[in-house]
Amino acid sequence: MTASSDAPDGGGREFLVVAHTGRAAVVETLDAIARRCAEAGVGLRVVDHDTLADHPEMTYKAEVHPVDPAHLRSIGAEVAVTSADPGSAAGCEVVIVLGGDGTFLRAAELAYPASIPVLGINLGRIGFLAEAEANRVDEVMVQLISGDYRVEDRMTLDVAVLVDGETHGSSWALNEASVQNPSGQGVLGLVTEVDGRPVSAFGADGILVSTPTGSTAYAFSAGGPVMWPDLEAILIVPNNAHALFARPMVTSPRSVVAVEVEPGPYDALVSCDGRRVLPVPAGARLEVVRGHKPLRWVRIDSEPFADRLVTKFDLPVTGWRGKKEV
């Protein structure tokens, strides 16, 4: 689904910014955003974010470039600082992400509860989820402020863990729900099921249930196919399976995909987008269905997905003799 924005200039509008403070370029990019917003009378809400605090498991000492609200106000921007919680994006028009795909997924956690559209500006390496690169920030802000953008719906997944038929935890995912063996020892005994019927049983490191958006992420690394993001389907990708038949499968978006963890010595966990983790005890069952609501996604241009694939993955296309753009 695609909808056009009809937001006017100024008029009490506010953008939320989620920035990766481990990127030096964030300061310069945020300055450019603040200047454009100040000129148009658009307010900024900035998430107070410390990279290391957000990821306490990280052992290296990343350089941190904290957001300085006083500096942004000196530019003339109306700036409010907010903590990262489910209400952070409420009342904002757009969530602007400065960073890579990890930062985008973090921002999606804030945007999703409030159904606020997300725009990624890539300051990372690949940045597949980003709509634009940092060198286009001025152009992007002109379009945002003038309302010259579209909002598309991206399919999500609803995830539930069932023990003896009762729900013991639930979450959602934009990219994938990844069933994993947290011990790193042995293999998980898994049984996959689609629409109430068993499909395959095997031992594996885990299994991924992915959206089309997530097909270029973990599922791709595990051997899954690339899926165009406007496709509606659910992708199942075994992860290092010990089986003769353990191929990726693409199912209907209306399917109910289940993964049963066989009784035994190994419990599992399910990681949603690498951020929200639920325990899946041995003998439990994971059920995944199309999400009850999508993530809203800002589009500012009409670049074909094929071009994005070529650019982001640096694919060789030398020798192509197709129709060239004039």
C-alpha positions as CSV (number, residue, x, y, z in Angstrom):
1,M,0.0,0.0,0.0
2,T,1.3,3.5,-0.9
3,A,0.0,6.8,0.4
4,S,1.2,10.3,-0.3
5,S,2.0,12.8,2.4
6,D,0.0,16.0,2.4
7,A,1.8,17.6,5.4
8,P,2.2,21.4,5.2
9,D,5.3,23.3,6.1
10,G,5.8,24.0,9.8
11,G,2.5,24.1,11.6
12,G,3.6,22.2,14.7
13,R,5.2,19.4,12.8
14,E,7.9,17.4,14.5
15,F,10.4,14.8,13.4
16,L,12.0,12.2,15.6
17,V,15.7,11.5,15.0
18,V,17.4,8.2,16.1
19,A,21.2,8.4,15.5
20,H,24.0,5.9,15.8
21,T,26.3,7.9,18.1
22,G,29.2,5.6,17.2
23,R,29.4,7.2,13.8
24,A,31.4,10.4,13.5
25,A,29.4,11.6,10.5
26,V,26.2,11.8,12.6
27,V,27.2,15.2,14.0
28,E,27.5,16.8,10.6
29,T,24.4,15.1,9.2
30,L,22.3,16.1,12.3
31,D,23.5,19.7,11.9
32,A,22.2,19.7,8.3
33,I,18.8,18.3,9.5
34,A,18.6,20.9,12.3
35,R,19.3,23.8,9.9
36,R,16.6,22.7,7.5
37,C,14.1,22.2,10.3
38,A,14.9,25.5,11.8
39,E,14.3,27.3,8.5
40,A,10.9,25.6,8.1
41,G,9.8,25.9,11.7
42,V,9.7,22.1,12.1
43,G,10.5,20.8,15.6
44,L,13.0,18.0,16.3
45,R,12.8,15.3,18.9
46,V,16.1,13.5,19.4
47,V,16.5,10.1,21.2
48,D,19.1,10.2,23.9
49,H,21.2,7.3,22.8
50,D,24.5,5.8,23.9
51,T,25.8,3.0,21.6
52,L,27.5,1.1,24.4
53,A,24.7,1.4,26.9
54,D,22.3,0.1,24.3
55,H,24.5,-3.0,23.7
56,P,26.1,-3.9,27.0
57,E,27.4,-7.2,25.6
58,M,29.8,-5.3,23.4
59,T,33.3,-5.6,24.7
60,Y,35.2,-3.1,22.4
61,K,35.3,0.6,23.3
62,A,33.6,2.3,20.4
63,E,34.0,6.0,20.0
64,V,30.9,7.8,21.0
65,H,29.8,11.1,19.4
66,P,26.8,12.1,21.6
67,V,24.0,14.4,20.3
68,D,24.4,17.9,21.8
69,P,20.9,19.5,22.1
70,A,22.4,22.8,23.1
71,H,24.4,23.0,19.9
72,L,21.3,22.1,17.8
73,R,19.4,24.9,19.5
74,S,22.2,27.3,18.7
75,I,21.4,26.6,15.1
76,G,17.9,27.7,15.7
77,A,16.2,24.4,15.8
78,E,13.4,23.6,18.4
79,V,14.9,20.4,20.0
80,A,13.5,18.1,22.7
81,V,15.4,15.1,24.0
82,T,13.5,11.9,24.7
83,S,14.4,8.5,26.0
84,A,14.1,5.4,23.8
85,D,10.7,4.0,24.9
86,P,7.5,2.9,23.1
87,G,6.0,6.4,23.3
88,S,9.1,8.2,21.9
89,A,7.6,8.6,18.4
90,A,4.0,9.4,19.4
91,G,2.8,12.6,17.7
92,C,5.8,12.9,15.3
93,E,5.3,12.9,11.5
94,V,8.4,10.9,10.6
95,V,11.2,9.0,12.3
96,I,14.6,9.8,10.7
97,V,17.3,7.2,11.2
98,L,21.0,8.2,11.0
99,G,23.1,5.0,10.9
100,G,23.1,1.6,9.3
101,D,20.6,-1.3,9.3
102,G,21.1,-2.0,13.0
103,T,20.1,1.6,13.9
104,F,17.1,1.4,11.5
105,L,15.8,-1.7,13.3
106,R,16.3,0.1,16.7
107,A,14.3,3.0,15.4
108,A,11.6,0.7,14.0
109,E,11.0,-0.4,17.6
110,L,10.0,3.1,18.4
111,A,8.0,3.9,15.3
112,Y,6.1,0.6,15.1
113,P,3.9,1.1,18.2
114,A,2.8,4.5,17.1
115,S,2.5,3.6,13.4
116,I,4.9,6.5,12.5
117,P,6.7,6.1,9.1
118,V,10.5,5.6,9.2
119,L,13.2,7.0,6.9
120,G,16.7,5.7,6.9
121,I,19.8,7.9,6.0
122,N,22.7,5.5,5.7
123,L,25.8,6.3,7.7
124,G,26.8,2.6,7.9
125,R,28.4,0.2,5.5
126,I,25.7,-1.5,3.3
127,G,22.6,0.2,4.8
128,F,20.1,-1.9,2.8
129,L,17.2,-0.5,4.8
130,A,18.1,3.1,4.2
131,E,16.3,5.2,1.7
132,A,19.2,7.6,1.1
133,E,22.9,8.1,1.6
134,A,24.3,10.8,3.9
135,N,25.5,13.0,1.0
136,R,21.9,13.5,0.0
137,V,20.6,14.8,3.4
138,D,19.8,18.3,2.2
139,E,17.8,16.9,-0.7
140,V,16.0,14.5,1.6
141,M,15.1,17.2,4.1
142,V,13.7,19.5,1.3
143,Q,11.4,16.6,0.3
144,L,10.4,15.8,3.8
145,I,9.6,19.3,4.7
146,S,7.6,20.0,1.5
147,G,5.7,16.7,2.0
148,D,7.1,15.4,-1.3
149,Y,7.3,11.7,-0.2
150,R,5.3,8.5,-0.1
151,V,4.6,6.1,2.7
152,E,4.5,2.4,1.9
153,D,3.5,-0.5,4.2
154,R,6.1,-3.2,4.8
155,M,4.9,-6.6,6.0
156,T,5.8,-7.7,9.5
157,L,5.6,-10.9,11.4
158,D,3.8,-11.7,14.7
159,V,5.7,-14.3,16.8
160,A,4.4,-16.4,19.7
161,V,6.0,-19.0,21.9
162,L,3.6,-21.8,23.1
163,V,4.3,-24.2,25.9
164,D,1.7,-27.0,26.3
165,G,-0.7,-24.9,24.2
166,E,-0.4,-21.7,26.2
167,T,1.3,-18.6,25.0
168,H,4.4,-17.9,27.1
169,G,5.7,-14.9,25.1
170,S,5.1,-12.9,22.0
171,S,6.8,-10.3,19.8
172,W,7.0,-9.0,16.3
173,A,9.6,-8.7,13.6
174,L,10.3,-6.6,10.5
175,N,13.2,-8.7,9.1
176,E,13.1,-12.2,10.7
177,A,12.4,-14.4,13.7
178,S,15.5,-16.5,14.2
179,V,15.3,-19.7,16.2
180,Q,18.8,-20.4,17.7
181,N,20.6,-22.7,20.0
182,P,22.0,-20.3,22.7
183,S,24.4,-22.9,24.1
184,G,26.3,-23.3,20.9
185,Q,26.7,-27.0,21.6
186,G,25.0,-29.9,19.7
187,V,22.2,-29.3,17.3
188,L,18.5,-28.4,17.8
189,G,16.0,-31.0,16.8
190,L,13.4,-29.0,14.8
191,V,10.1,-29.9,13.1
192,T,8.7,-27.4,10.7
193,E,4.9,-27.1,10.0
194,V,2.9,-25.0,7.5
195,D,-0.8,-24.5,7.9
196,G,-1.2,-27.3,10.4
197,R,0.8,-30.0,8.4
198,P,4.3,-31.2,9.1
199,V,6.8,-30.4,6.3
200,S,10.3,-31.5,7.5
201,A,12.2,-32.5,10.6
202,F,16.0,-32.1,10.9
203,G,18.8,-31.2,13.3
204,A,20.2,-27.7,12.8
205,D,21.8,-24.7,14.3
206,G,18.4,-23.0,14.0
207,I,15.9,-21.8,11.5
208,L,14.8,-18.4,10.2
209,V,11.3,-17.2,9.4
210,S,11.6,-14.0,7.3
211,T,9.6,-11.3,5.6
212,P,10.5,-10.1,2.0
213,T,12.2,-7.1,3.6
214,G,14.4,-9.4,5.7
215,S,15.3,-11.6,2.8
216,T,18.4,-9.5,2.1
217,A,19.5,-9.8,5.8
218,Y,20.2,-12.9,8.0
219,A,18.1,-15.1,5.7
220,F,20.2,-14.2,2.7
221,S,23.4,-15.1,4.6
222,A,21.9,-18.4,5.5
223,G,21.3,-19.2,1.8
224,G,17.8,-17.9,1.3
225,P,16.6,-16.1,-1.9
226,V,16.3,-12.4,-2.4
227,M,12.6,-11.3,-2.5
228,W,11.3,-8.0,-3.8
229,P,10.0,-6.0,-0.8
230,D,6.6,-5.4,-2.3
231,L,6.0,-9.2,-2.5
232,E,3.8,-10.5,0.3
233,A,5.0,-13.9,1.5
234,I,6.7,-15.7,4.4
235,L,10.2,-17.2,3.9
236,I,11.5,-20.2,5.8
237,V,15.3,-20.8,5.8
238,P,17.0,-23.6,7.8
239,N,20.3,-22.5,9.3
240,N,23.1,-25.1,8.8
241,A,20.7,-28.0,8.8
242,H,22.0,-31.6,9.0
243,A,19.6,-33.0,6.4
244,L,19.4,-34.0,2.7
245,F,16.2,-31.9,2.3
246,A,16.4,-28.6,4.2
247,R,15.8,-26.1,1.4
248,P,14.4,-22.6,1.8
249,M,10.6,-22.4,1.3
250,V,8.4,-19.5,0.4
251,T,4.8,-19.7,1.7
252,S,1.6,-17.7,1.5
253,P,1.4,-14.6,3.6
254,R,-1.8,-16.2,5.0
255,S,0.1,-19.2,6.2
256,V,0.7,-20.2,9.8
257,V,4.3,-21.3,10.1
258,A,5.2,-23.3,13.2
259,V,8.6,-24.6,14.4
260,E,8.6,-27.2,17.1
261,V,11.7,-27.7,19.3
262,E,12.0,-31.4,20.0
263,P,12.2,-32.5,23.6
264,G,15.8,-33.0,24.6
265,P,18.8,-31.5,26.2
266,Y,18.8,-28.2,24.3
267,D,16.5,-25.2,24.9
268,A,16.2,-22.6,22.1
269,L,15.5,-18.9,21.9
270,V,13.9,-16.8,19.2
271,S,15.5,-13.5,18.3
272,C,13.3,-11.0,16.5
273,D,15.4,-8.7,14.3
274,G,18.3,-9.4,16.6
275,R,16.7,-7.2,19.3
276,R,13.8,-8.8,21.0
277,V,14.5,-12.3,22.5
278,L,12.1,-14.9,23.8
279,P,13.1,-18.2,25.4
280,V,11.8,-21.4,23.6
281,P,12.2,-24.3,26.0
282,A,12.8,-27.8,24.6
283,G,9.4,-29.3,23.7
284,A,7.9,-25.8,23.0
285,R,6.4,-24.5,19.8
286,L,7.0,-21.2,17.9
287,E,4.2,-19.9,15.7
288,V,4.7,-17.1,13.1
289,V,2.0,-15.4,11.1
290,R,1.8,-12.2,9.1
291,G,1.9,-9.2,11.4
292,H,-1.4,-7.7,12.4
293,K,0.0,-4.3,11.3
294,P,2.8,-3.2,9.0
295,L,5.8,-1.0,9.5
296,R,5.3,2.3,7.7
297,W,8.2,3.1,5.4
298,V,9.1,6.5,3.8
299,R,10.0,6.5,0.1
300,I,11.5,9.7,-1.4
301,D,12.4,8.3,-4.9
302,S,11.4,5.6,-7.3
303,E,14.7,3.7,-7.6
304,P,14.0,0.2,-8.8
305,F,14.8,-2.5,-6.3
306,A,17.0,-4.2,-8.8
307,D,19.2,-1.1,-8.9
308,R,19.4,-1.1,-5.1
309,L,20.6,-4.7,-5.2
310,V,23.3,-3.9,-7.7
311,T,24.5,-0.9,-5.7
312,K,24.4,-2.3,-2.2
313,F,25.9,-5.7,-3.1
314,D,28.2,-4.3,-5.8
315,L,26.9,-6.9,-8.3
316,P,28.7,-7.2,-11.7
317,V,26.4,-6.1,-14.5
318,T,29.1,-5.5,-17.2
319,G,27.9,-6.6,-20.6
320,W,24.2,-5.8,-20.0
321,R,22.6,-4.7,-23.4
322,G,19.2,-3.8,-22.2
323,K,17.3,-0.6,-22.6
324,K,19.3,2.4,-21.2
325,E,17.6,5.3,-19.5
326,V,17.7,8.5,-21.5
